[in-house]
Amino acid sequence: MGNGVSTARHGHLARQRRARRQGVKNDATALKKNILKMFDKSKTGKLNREEVRALCESIMNEVTPLLGGVTEDDIDQVMRIGGNMATPEITIEEIPTALSTVLALKSNNFRIHDLFKKHDTDNSGMLHTDQLKTLIAEINEGEMPSQEDIDYILKQCDTSGEGHITESQVKAAISAW
């Protein structure tokens, strides 16, 4: 008798798991369709580069404007969908991967924003040479960059020529380094 109850319970639990999986699958399909509906302004059933930009901006709007906005590199990363080559459009099946990429970019932007705030010790909204050095050292496992490295970064990123970078230039500075 106990075995029959256990088998019935097991069957009931299996049906519940299948129903939950189907519910998740239905939710994911609805999410993909909603994203397409919101951002597919060209009505092609796919997202082109500008539509992906709008998607990125809507998700990344908290910190990204402080870091110079959504960049062409950000869009390229999303358009690659995990491959080496950027695709001209993102299909509905690729939307989950694209969203994962956007959320990773957003997380990275939060880390860069926090890093900038940490090293902007005088709250000037700029990183001067000594502050830039400590920021680079932090992302370089504690190893201080040379003055030549800092000079190179400033040459590439300091558009004012005054020996500092702003928060919107930090991503470029890290890339230049």
VEXVOLUM-84406 format. One record per residue: x, y, z of N, C-alpha, C, O in turn. Coordinates in steps of 0.02 Angstrom, whole numbers, padded with zeros to 5 digits, always signed. Each point is the difference from the previous one (the first is absolute). Layout:
XYZXYZXYZXYZ ...
END
This chain:
+00041-00059+00000-00041+00059+00000+00043+00063+00000-00014+00047-00037 +00066-00047+00077+00044+00057+00002+00033+00012-00067+00010+00058-00019 +00006-00111-00017+00032+00006-00065-00046+00034-00050+00023+00040-00041 -00088-00056+00043-00048+00030-00046-00008+00074+00013-00005+00040-00047 +00006-00019+00110-00005+00071+00018+00062+00036-00024-00004+00055-00027 +00062-00086+00037+00063+00030-00021+00002+00009-00076+00022+00052-00024 -00046-00103-00013-00001+00004-00073-00048+00055-00024+00016+00037-00046 -00074-00033+00079-00048+00052-00019+00029+00069+00015-00008+00046-00040 +00040-00039+00097+00031+00064+00018+00054+00019-00050+00005+00057-00021 +00036-00106+00003+00054+00011-00049-00030+00023-00066+00026+00047-00031 -00079-00079+00008-00032+00020-00062-00028+00070+00003+00004+00039-00047 -00034-00022+00105-00027+00067+00010+00056+00053-00002-00008+00052-00032 +00064-00066+00065+00056+00046+00000+00029+00008-00069+00019+00055-00020 -00015-00109-00018+00026+00003-00068-00045+00044-00043+00025+00040-00041 -00090-00046+00048-00048+00042-00038+00008+00073+00020-00003+00045-00043 +00014-00032+00107+00010+00069+00022+00064+00030-00030+00000+00057-00022 +00054-00096+00020+00062+00024-00030-00009+00014-00074+00024+00051-00025 -00058-00096-00011-00013+00012-00071-00041+00063-00010+00013+00039-00046 -00062-00029+00088-00043+00060-00005+00041+00063+00013-00008+00051-00035 +00052-00053+00085+00043+00057+00014+00046+00015-00059+00009+00058-00020 +00022-00111-00008+00044+00009-00058-00038+00030-00059+00025+00045-00034 -00085-00069+00023-00041+00026-00055-00018+00073+00014-00001+00042-00045 -00013-00026+00109-00015+00070+00018+00059+00046-00012-00009+00055-00024 +00068-00078+00042+00061+00039-00011+00011+00009-00075+00016+00055-00023 -00026-00108-00015+00008+00003-00073-00050+00050-00030+00017+00039-00043 -00079-00041+00067-00050+00047-00024+00017+00072+00019-00009+00046-00040 +00035-00037+00101+00021+00067+00022+00057+00026-00043+00001+00059-00018 +00047-00102+00002+00057+00020-00041-00024+00019-00070+00023+00050-00029 -00068-00088+00001-00027+00016-00066-00037+00066+00001+00008+00041-00045 -00048-00030+00097-00036+00064+00006+00048+00058+00008-00011+00053-00029 +00065-00062+00067+00050+00053+00009+00033+00017-00067+00006+00059-00016 +00014-00110-00021+00031+00012-00065-00048+00038-00046+00020+00047-00035 -00082-00067+00034-00050+00034-00042-00011+00072+00022-00007+00045-00042 +00005-00033+00107-00008+00068+00026+00059+00045-00018-00009+00058-00019 +00069-00086+00024+00059+00039-00018-00002+00017-00074+00015+00057-00019 -00032-00105-00021-00005+00012-00072-00054+00053-00014+00011+00045-00041 -00066-00050+00075-00055+00049-00010+00023+00071+00020-00017+00048-00034 +00054-00043+00089+00022+00065+00024+00054+00032-00043+00001+00061-00009 +00045-00101-00017+00060+00028-00032+00004-00010-00076+00040+00033-00033 -00080-00077+00005+00001-00012-00072-00040+00054-00036-00055-00012-00024 +00084+00070+00020-00034+00057-00032-00005-00009-00076-00045+00028-00031 +00090-00068+00002-00002-00011-00072-00051-00054-00019-00013-00012-00059 -00015-00022+00109-00051-00052-00010+00025-00057-00044-00037-00026-00042 +00100+00006+00051+00029-00055-00039-00002-00067+00036+00014-00052-00030 -00030+00053+00094+00003-00061+00040+00070-00013+00027+00013-00052+00030 +00032+00100-00041+00069-00004+00023+00020+00069+00026-00034+00049-00013 +00089-00046+00051+00025+00064+00025+00063+00020-00039+00049-00037+00000 -00051+00094-00032+00059+00025-00035+00044+00038+00050-00017+00005+00059 +00072+00021-00082+00049+00033+00043-00030+00058+00040+00013+00005+00060 -00051+00037-00091-00030+00057+00036-00053-00023+00050-00007+00031+00053 -00028-00083-00069-00049-00028+00047+00035-00033+00060-00024+00004+00056 +00081-00035-00069+00040-00029+00055+00028+00057+00042+00003-00006+00061 +00017+00061-00092+00024+00058+00038-00056+00024+00048+00014+00013+00059 -00075-00007-00084-00056+00022+00042-00011-00049+00058-00014+00021+00056 +00019-00086-00070-00007-00051+00052+00055+00009+00053-00014+00000+00060 +00076+00008-00083+00056+00010+00047-00010+00062+00042+00009-00002+00061 -00028+00056-00092-00009+00063+00037-00056-00007+00051+00005+00028+00055 -00058-00064-00071-00055-00007+00047+00020-00042+00061-00024+00013+00055 +00068-00061-00065+00022-00043+00055+00058+00030+00039+00004-00007+00061 +00041+00040-00097+00063+00023+00030-00003+00074+00021+00053+00029+00014 -00111+00000-00011-00005+00073+00010+00021+00025+00069+00008+00061+00008 +00000-00104+00041+00017+00024+00067+00070+00030+00005+00008+00053+00029 +00041-00087-00057+00070+00022+00008+00031+00018-00067+00044+00043-00003 -00065-00074-00050+00033+00008-00064+00007+00072-00023+00052+00017-00027 -00103+00027+00036+00011+00069-00022+00060+00033+00035+00033+00042-00030 -00020-00060+00092+00058+00027+00035+00065-00023-00030+00052+00033+00006 -00054-00091-00039+00060-00028-00030+00004+00014-00075+00037-00033-00036 -00074+00082+00013+00003+00019-00070-00055-00030-00043+00000+00008-00061 -00047-00042+00091-00055-00029-00037+00016-00068-00029+00055-00026+00009 -00104-00003-00043+00009-00064-00033+00048+00012-00059-00013+00044-00041 +00066-00082+00038+00050+00010-00052-00011-00047-00059-00038-00048+00004 +00073+00062-00058-00002-00045-00058+00027-00068+00019-00024-00051-00024 +00075+00049+00067+00027-00064+00023-00052-00039+00039-00005-00061-00007 -00034+00095+00049-00054-00033+00037-00049-00032-00049-00019-00058+00007 -00002+00096-00057-00047-00025-00050+00031-00059-00037-00034-00051-00012 +00097+00057-00008+00034-00056-00035-00001-00063+00042-00013-00054-00026 +00026+00060+00092-00001-00059+00043-00068-00033+00000-00004-00062-00003 -00048+00101+00006-00068-00028+00001-00014-00032-00069-00028-00055-00003 +00047+00089-00050-00015-00025-00067+00040-00064-00017-00020-00036-00046 +00074+00023+00082+00039-00061-00013-00036-00063+00025+00012-00055-00025 -00055+00062+00073-00036-00056+00029+00047-00059+00016-00015-00057-00017 +00070+00072+00048+00046-00052+00021+00048-00023-00053+00042-00043+00013 -00047+00070-00074+00046-00020-00053+00052+00053-00013+00003+00051+00034 +00038-00063-00083+00053+00046-00017-00023+00057-00045+00031+00054-00001 -00084-00064-00036-00022+00049-00049-00067+00030+00022-00045-00035+00023 +00039+00101-00030-00063+00033+00015-00050-00017-00056+00018-00001-00059 -00078-00014+00079-00053-00015-00049-00040+00063-00014-00002+00045+00043 -00029-00040-00101-00039+00060-00016-00065+00006+00040-00025+00055+00011 -00001-00112+00012-00063+00001+00037+00000-00055+00053+00037-00049-00006 -00078+00058+00056-00008-00050+00053-00070-00029-00008-00050+00036-00003 +00047-00102+00001-00065-00034-00007-00032-00009+00068+00031+00010+00052 -00094-00030-00052-00036-00010+00063+00033-00056+00041+00001+00004+00061 +00027-00054-00094+00033-00055+00036+00064+00024+00033+00022-00029+00050 +00009+00082-00076+00063+00025+00027-00010+00052+00055+00048+00021+00032 -00109+00000-00021-00013+00052+00050+00025-00018+00070+00030+00043+00032 -00039-00105-00008+00027-00015+00067+00075+00010+00005+00025+00026+00050 +00012-00046-00101+00073+00009+00000+00017+00074-00003+00046+00023+00034 -00083+00014-00075+00012+00073-00005-00013+00033+00068+00038+00042+00021 -00092-00062+00012-00016+00028+00067+00055-00017+00050+00019+00043+00041 +00007-00103-00044+00055-00020+00045+00060+00046-00011+00032+00022+00048 -00017-00009-00111+00057+00043-00016-00012+00071+00025+00045+00030+00029 -00105-00004-00039-00017+00068+00024+00007+00003+00076+00027+00049+00026 -00052-00099+00008+00004+00000+00074+00072-00006+00024+00018+00029+00051 +00024-00066-00087+00071-00004+00017+00033+00068-00010+00040+00022+00042 -00057+00012-00097+00027+00067-00012-00022+00049+00055+00039+00041+00024 -00102-00048-00004-00026+00044+00053+00038-00012+00065+00019+00047+00035 -00008-00110-00018+00037-00017+00060+00071+00028-00002+00025+00027+00049 +00006-00034-00107+00067+00026-00010+00001+00077+00009+00045+00027+00030 -00096+00006-00057-00004+00073+00007-00009+00020+00073+00028+00051+00021 -00066-00089+00017-00005+00014+00072+00068-00006+00034+00018+00041+00042 +00019-00093-00060+00067-00009+00030+00046+00059-00019+00037+00024+00043 -00040-00002-00105+00042+00056-00021-00020+00064+00035+00042+00039+00022 -00108-00029-00015-00025+00060+00036+00024-00001+00072+00024+00051+00026 -00030-00109+00007+00022-00006+00070+00075+00011+00006+00024+00032+00047 +00013-00058-00095+00073+00009-00001+00018+00074-00007+00044+00025+00035 -00079+00009-00081+00013+00071-00009-00015+00038+00065+00041+00040+00022 -00098-00052+00008-00019+00034+00062+00051-00012+00055+00017+00045+00038 +00007-00107-00033+00048-00017+00052+00065+00039-00009+00030+00022+00049 -00008-00012-00111+00064+00032-00012-00005+00076-00009+00050+00035+00000 -00110-00010-00007-00012+00073-00003-00004+00025+00072-00053+00020+00023 +00108-00023+00011+00002+00012+00073-00017+00072+00018-00021+00013+00057 +00030+00034-00103-00016+00070+00015-00070+00019-00026-00019+00058+00003 -00018-00107-00029-00067+00011-00027-00004+00056-00052-00048+00038-00002 +00100-00034-00039+00003+00052-00051-00035-00020-00064-00012+00042-00044 -00005-00106+00038-00029-00024-00062+00053-00014-00053-00015-00012-00058 +00078+00012+00080+00056-00013-00044+00051-00043+00036+00004+00000+00062 +00034-00038-00101+00057-00036+00029+00063+00034-00025+00014+00002-00060 +00025+00023+00107+00065+00030-00017+00052-00056-00002-00016-00058+00015 +00075+00074-00034+00052-00050-00012+00007-00050+00057+00000-00060-00011 +00006+00085+00073+00010-00046+00056-00061-00045+00012+00008-00058+00018 -00068+00085-00028-00061-00039+00008-00006-00052-00056-00020-00057+00012 +00037+00077-00073-00001-00047-00056+00049-00057+00011-00014-00057-00016 +00072+00073+00044+00050-00051+00015-00027-00052+00048+00009-00060-00010 -00043+00082+00063-00025-00048+00049-00058-00041-00029-00008-00058+00017 -00032+00089-00060-00054-00038-00032+00030-00055-00044-00021-00058+00003 +00070+00076-00045+00032-00049-00043+00034-00055+00041-00003-00059-00017 +00036+00079+00072+00032-00049+00043-00052-00049+00029+00014-00060+00004 -00072+00085+00014-00051-00044+00028-00023-00053-00051-00009-00058+00018 +00001+00078-00080-00021-00049-00049+00058-00042-00027-00009-00048-00037 +00070+00067+00057+00060-00036-00020+00029-00039+00059+00061-00007+00007 -00106-00019+00035+00020-00042+00057+00051+00033+00045+00045-00033+00027 -00050+00100-00018+00042+00036+00046+00065+00027-00029+00035+00038+00033 -00019-00057-00094+00062+00023-00031-00011+00070-00029-00043+00011-00042 +00084+00036+00066-00005+00069-00023+00022+00007-00073+00050-00029-00020 -00088+00066-00019+00021+00013-00069+00058+00049-00001+00010+00038+00047 +00028-00039-00100+00055+00047-00006-00028+00069-00019-00058+00006-00021 +00099+00045+00031-00021+00067-00020-00012+00003-00076-00043+00037-00024 +00083-00076-00013-00010-00003-00073-00068-00028-00018-00033+00024-00046 +00010-00075+00084-00067-00028-00011-00053+00054+00012-00047+00008-00040 +00054+00028+00095-00049+00052+00017+00001+00055-00052-00052+00024-00021 +00112-00003-00001+00005+00051-00052-00034-00022-00064-00034+00039-00033 +00043-00103+00016-00032-00027-00060-00076+00001+00007-00035+00020-00046 +00010-00042+00103-00072-00001+00012-00028+00072-00006-00051+00011-00032 +00085+00036+00064-00023+00069-00003+00003+00028-00071-00045+00037-00021 +00096-00055-00015+00006+00023-00070-00059-00026-00041-00026+00035-00044 +00006-00097+00057-00055-00031-00037-00069+00025+00022-00046+00004-00040 +00038+00013+00104-00067+00010+00028-00014+00069+00028-00059+00019+00005 +00109+00019+00012-00010+00065+00030-00014+00052-00055+00047+00029-00027 -00110-00020+00011-00018+00045-00055+00011+00073+00017+00007+00042-00045 -00004-00025+00110+00010+00070+00020+00074+00019+00000+00017+00059-00004 +00027-00109+00008+00071+00013+00003+00023+00027+00067+00055+00027+00006 -00097-00034+00046+00016+00028+00066+00026-00052+00049+00007+00014+00059 +00008-00075-00083+00031-00050+00044-00050-00038+00044+00019-00022+00054 -00080+00014-00077-00049-00039+00037-00049-00032-00048-00005+00019-00058 -00032-00068+00084-00054-00029-00039-00064+00004+00041+00001+00001+00061 -00057+00002-00096-00065+00002+00032-00028-00071+00003+00029-00047-00028 -00085+00040+00062-00031-00066+00006-00019-00027-00069+00005-00061-00012 -00027+00104-00033-00019-00023-00067+00060-00024-00041-00009-00031-00052 +00069+00044+00076+00061-00022-00036+00033-00061+00032+00051-00024-00026 -00078+00000+00081+00033-00054+00037+00002-00065-00041+00052-00033-00001 -00107+00016-00032+00000-00062-00041+00054+00003-00053+00037-00048-00011 -00031+00105-00022+00051+00008-00052+00070-00003+00031+00046-00028-00030 -00038+00057+00089+00065-00001+00033+00020-00071+00018+00058-00019-00010 -00104-00019+00035+00014-00071+00017+00017-00038-00064+00046-00041-00001 -00082+00055-00052+00013-00034-00064+00068+00021-00028+00037-00042-00027 -00020+00106+00034+00065+00024-00026+00058-00032+00037+00052-00013-00028 -00062+00001+00093+00052-00027+00040+00010-00073-00021+00043-00034+00028 
END
